[in-house]
Amino acid sequence: MKKVVSLCDLTGHMVLPWAEAGYECYVFDIQHPYGVNQHELHPNIKKVGDSVMKEWIDRFFESELLENVKIAFAFPPCTDLTGAWSRWWKGKGDNAYVDAMALATRCRDLVGGLGCPWMLENPPGRINSGSRGLGPDVAPHPARWEKKWDHIFQPYQYGGYEGAGREFWEEHGAQLWRTFASQEGLDPSKCLLKHVKAYTAWLRENFDIQLPVDCDGYHKNTCLWTGGGFRMPGIKPVALHAKANKVHHCSPGSERANIRSETPMGFARAVYEANK
């Protein structure tokens, strides 16, 4: 059976389309119960509970369990890497950054060593900038990656692949977006935030379209480092819904980081369609 691997993955959203297609999927996260257990999301998903920094993870990756891996994903924690938290970088010092980069690098090395297409996700920040939050005169930290991200996306760009109103967007979304892009002189293969805001207003004005808040009509700038022949899917943008800024406005609490880091299902399905 072909396999799929996803690191630092609590929800299993990224591998769900693969599990539904019959792949055996392994999602690793320190928040899962220790060991290898059944994931509640789908019978074909196994959750592996422990830090990917542990030595036994190397042996697991070298075992027969992870032979014939089709694709691999990684979502290292971004708390000490994202630019959205830059005001705290100086106070946390270099150690927090070094630890976060060690985990990100470990994830990259693990998925990159499987000999298959792979993708690592993190928001814009200091993975490759190495900023210490100490001003422009302070040299970047040597733990940074030299390589800038390969792709950058927003959830709304792939909302047409999944979620509430999916049938409407599958039937009409591509044509509506091409029509709007043509009128505005835009490249239809791209959809920046300022463009989708104008697109949303145009749809509401001309078609009275309101998007439910349980779909991917929100924004969260996300960078991808990829390799091994990973194919970036084409966009199927949807309009922004009433909670388009929900990631930024997420309420404080113990689950805030998990909520903010959830993989949008539209993007997960788009990646499956492009790489299956």
GUBA-210397 format. One record per residue (C-alpha): x, y, z negated; residue in one letter. Coordinates in pm, whole numbers, always signed. Layout:
R       c1       c2       c3   aa
R        X        Y        Z    A
...
# end
This chain:
R       c1       c2       c3   aa
R       +0       +0       +0    M
R     +123     +349      +83    K
R     +190     +577     -214    K
R     +161     +945     -301    V
R     +348    +1116     -587    V
R     +268    +1445     -762    S
R     +478    +1594    -1044    L
R     +362    +1827    -1321    C
R       +8    +1754    -1208    D
R     -265    +1737    -1473    L
R     -581    +1751    -1262    T
R     -490    +1518     -975    G
R     -661    +1754     -730    H
R     -370    +1749     -487    M
R     -374    +1372     -443    V
R     -753    +1320     -448    L
R     -797    +1326      -67    P
R     -520    +1068      -38    W
R     -676     +850     -310    A
R    -1010     +864     -133    E
R     -834     +747     +184    A
R     -694     +440       +5    G
R     -349     +556     -101    Y
R     -210     +459     -441    E
R     -134     +785     -619    C
R      +85     +863     -920    Y
R      +49    +1197    -1099    V
R     +311    +1282    -1362    F
R     +253    +1530    -1642    D
R     +370    +1568    -2000    I
R       +7    +1630    -2102    Q
R     -105    +1284    -1988    H
R     -105    +1005    -2248    P
R     +233     +835    -2267    Y
R     +293     +559    -2014    G
R     +105     +466    -1698    V
R     -274     +484    -1727    N
R     -583     +510    -1508    Q
R     -677     +867    -1411    H
R    -1044     +946    -1459    E
R    -1063    +1136    -1128    L
R    -1039     +830     -899    H
R     -958     +457     -931    P
R     -660     +494     -696    N
R     -490     +757     -915    I
R     -255     +656    -1197    K
R     -143     +917    -1449    K
R     +208     +893    -1589    V
R     +255    +1068    -1921    G
R     +598    +1203    -2013    D
R     +843    +1476    -1918    S
R     +995    +1433    -1573    V
R    +1325    +1527    -1735    M
R    +1342    +1188    -1909    K
R    +1595     +931    -1783    E
R    +1336     +656    -1744    W
R    +1167     +863    -1472    I
R    +1473     +798    -1254    D
R    +1426     +425    -1296    R
R    +1056     +459    -1220    F
R    +1134     +644     -897    F
R    +1380     +371     -799    E
R    +1136      +88     -876    S
R     +909     -102     -637    E
R     +614      +97     -769    L
R     +728     +396     -566    L
R     +827     +221     -247    E
R     +667     +344      +77    N
R     +579     +695      -46    V
R     +393     +888     +226    K
R     +413    +1237      +73    I
R     +517    +1400     -256    A
R     +415    +1717     -441    F
R     +548    +1912     -740    A
R     +398    +2190     -953    F
R     +661    +2289    -1212    P
R     +528    +2522    -1484    P
R     +550    +2886    -1381    C
R     +515    +3061    -1719    T
R     +882    +3166    -1729    D
R     +918    +3202    -1352    L
R     +618    +3396    -1221    T
R     +652    +3766    -1152    G
R     +313    +3817    -1319    A
R     +490    +3763    -1654    W
R     +792    +3980    -1575    S
R     +731    +4215    -1867    R
R     +823    +3929    -2101    W
R    +1141    +3814    -1922    W
R    +1375    +4043    -2113    K
R    +1235    +3944    -2453    G
R    +1256    +3571    -2380    K
R    +1620    +3591    -2269    G
R    +1807    +3363    -2032    D
R    +1735    +3034    -2210    N
R    +1367    +3028    -2113    A
R    +1458    +3090    -1751    Y
R    +1735    +2829    -1749    V
R    +1500    +2565    -1893    D
R    +1225    +2650    -1644    A
R    +1470    +2638    -1354    M
R    +1611    +2305    -1474    A
R    +1261    +2157    -1460    L
R    +1186    +2309    -1119    A
R    +1517    +2182     -982    T
R    +1454    +1838    -1128    R
R    +1114    +1828     -955    C
R    +1264    +1939     -625    R
R    +1537    +1675     -645    D
R    +1292    +1397     -731    L
R    +1041    +1464     -453    V
R    +1314    +1559     -207    G
R    +1490    +1229     -269    G
R    +1197    +1010     -167    L
R    +1265    +1039     +206    G
R     +916    +1168     +289    C
R     +743    +1503     +345    P
R     +734    +1703      +23    W
R     +606    +2030     -118    M
R     +688    +2226     -436    L
R     +453    +2503     -549    E
R     +515    +2813     -761    N
R     +392    +3173     -751    P
R     +616    +3460     -637    P
R     +875    +3526     -905    G
R    +1229    +3442     -989    R
R    +1292    +3090     -864    I
R    +1504    +3240     -591    N
R    +1538    +3599     -718    S
R    +1708    +3503    -1044    G
R    +1587    +3829    -1200    S
R    +1654    +3863    -1573    R
R    +1414    +4151    -1626    G
R    +1707    +4376    -1715    L
R    +1699    +4612    -1420    G
R    +1855    +4618    -1070    P
R    +2211    +4664    -1197    D
R    +2219    +4322    -1369    V
R    +2335    +4037    -1146    A
R    +2084    +3758    -1066    P
R    +2111    +3448    -1282    H
R    +2326    +3174    -1123    P
R    +2054    +2912    -1186    A
R    +1841    +3061     -909    R
R    +1782    +2888     -577    W
R    +1941    +3045     -273    E
R    +1654    +2935      -50    K
R    +1346    +3154      -33    K
R    +1008    +2986       -4    W
R     +905    +2830     +327    D
R     +536    +2923     +316    H
R     +301    +3142     +116    I
R      -76    +3103      +95    F
R     -395    +3213      -79    Q
R     -682    +2978     -185    P
R     -945    +3164      +23    Y
R     -742    +3088     +338    Q
R     -834    +2719     +302    Y
R    -1179    +2745     +144    G
R    -1341    +2622     +464    G
R    -1203    +2274     +402    Y
R    -1391    +2216      +77    E
R    -1642    +2338     -178    G
R    -1987    +2493     -186    A
R    -2109    +2601     +155    G
R    -1848    +2381     +324    R
R    -2092    +2273     +598    E
R    -2163    +2635     +688    F
R    -1796    +2725     +706    W
R    -1711    +2412     +904    E
R    -1982    +2496    +1158    E
R    -1953    +2873    +1177    H
R    -1646    +2986     +980    G
R    -1382    +2953    +1250    A
R    -1589    +3142    +1507    Q
R    -1685    +3415    +1259    L
R    -1323    +3467    +1159    W
R    -1204    +3474    +1522    R
R    -1474    +3726    +1606    T
R    -1377    +3953    +1320    F
R    -1003    +3915    +1389    A
R    -1058    +4000    +1755    S
R    -1258    +4312    +1669    Q
R     -988    +4427    +1427    E
R     -693    +4330    +1648    G
R     -565    +4073    +1394    L
R     -374    +3748    +1439    D
R     -641    +3481    +1364    P
R     -375    +3240    +1234    S
R     -312    +3472     +939    K
R     -542    +3626     +681    C
R     -390    +3870     +433    L
R     -578    +3983     +123    L
R     -660    +4323     +269    K
R     -801    +4147     +576    H
R    -1022    +3905     +382    V
R    -1161    +4194     +178    K
R    -1263    +4367     +499    A
R    -1389    +4035     +639    Y
R    -1603    +3979     +327    T
R    -1760    +4325     +361    A
R    -1822    +4264     +733    W
R    -1994    +3931     +664    L
R    -2215    +4080     +394    R
R    -2309    +4375     +611    E
R    -2388    +4176     +924    N
R    -2499    +3834     +797    F
R    -2590    +3880     +429    D
R    -2352    +3595     +336    I
R    -2284    +3546      -34    Q
R    -2033    +3280     -139    L
R    -2099    +3072     -454    P
R    -1836    +3109     -727    V
R    -1758    +2736     -738    D
R    -1574    +2740     -405    C
R    -1224    +2862     -316    D
R    -1319    +3220     -228    G
R    -1059    +3369     -464    Y
R     -702    +3491     -437    H
R     -380    +3374     -600    K
R      -55    +3431     -415    N
R     +126    +3095     -402    T
R     +466    +3002     -257    C
R     +571    +2665     -120    L
R     +916    +2514      -82    W
R     +889    +2222     +160    T
R    +1095    +1960     +338    G
R    +1104    +1616     +496    G
R     +876    +1713     +783    G
R     +596    +1863     +572    F
R     +336    +2026     +800    R
R     +166    +2345     +685    M
R     -206    +2329     +769    P
R     -390    +2588     +973    G
R     -619    +2824     +785    I
R    -1000    +2814     +757    K
R    -1066    +3134     +561    P
R    -1383    +3201     +368    V
R    -1520    +3523     +224    A
R    -1430    +3627     -129    L
R    -1687    +3546     -396    H
R    -1792    +3748     -702    A
R    -1504    +3608     -912    K
R    -1233    +3654     -650    A
R     -991    +3778     -918    N
R    -1067    +3494    -1161    K
R     -704    +3382    -1201    V
R     -588    +3725    -1316    H
R     -894    +3767    -1540    H
R     -873    +3421    -1695    C
R     -951    +3445    -2067    S
R     -670    +3387    -2321    P
R     -663    +3048    -2488    G
R     -490    +2713    -2507    S
R     -618    +2608    -2162    E
R     -537    +2934    -1982    R
R     -219    +2803    -1817    A
R     -394    +2485    -1702    N
R     -689    +2679    -1557    I
R     -463    +2925    -1376    R
R     -252    +2645    -1228    S
R     -535    +2427    -1091    E
R     -480    +2332     -728    T
R     -761    +2464     -503    P
R     -934    +2165     -346    M
R     -963    +2334       -8    G
R     -586    +2358      +18    F
R     -545    +1999     -105    A
R     -776    +1872     +169    R
R     -610    +2092     +430    A
R     -269    +1947     +344    V
R     -411    +1596     +372    Y
R     -561    +1667     +714    E
R     -232    +1811     +840    A
R       -5    +1536     +702    N
R     -210    +1214     +699    K
# end
